[in-house]
Amino acid sequence: MLHFEFKVNEFGLDKMYIYLRHSYPESEYLQQITKKFKPKNMPNIKEEGSAISFISKEVSSLSALSAVPSLKGKYLFVDLWATWCIPCREEFGKKEALHKISQPYKNVERVYISIDDDSRAEQWKNDIDEWRLCGYNIRANNRLVADIKEKVYSSEHISIPRYLLISPSGEILDGNLPRLSQSKLLEQTIHQLIK
């Protein structure tokens, strides 16, 4: 149970949440609060130099991501996730680590691929906004899901979260990167792959 030295009502729940999220983004307490509370009027909290974007072009394979005009010539850090995946949400709380890791590289873009079906499209958009998934977002169609199963998992089963690094030419350089919560290992791996 959380205890505050001021009356919650005098500050307002929404304002308090925004203050905590802005002032203590890495706090494990904030992660717990975020699971239980969603403010009514959450303003956009943008990461420096980044924004939430959506890929509207039809993408039928992982290699085709490199043909999306805004992603051409870039390394792609791909986060495979779904709205119903609790471990995915836990890793979102550590996404600032990726921001720090990728800062030295000017040609790395974040791509969030959701494997949610059409019935969860609204929840997908809400989660992107709630978790501030800055970078490029796409909900995988059936052909992209099939390509992911073949190229990443070599089976019909998908386990998430899963992180990939794709070269500017569309080649999968690593189909099973360390999780964001393993930031030191992730940093070493990315440094070895991007020269």
Summary of the structure (lengths in Angstrom):
residues: 195
radius of gyration: 17.5
end to end distance: 47.1
largest distance: 55.6
contacts: 535
relative contact order: 0.17
helix: 45%
strand: 15%
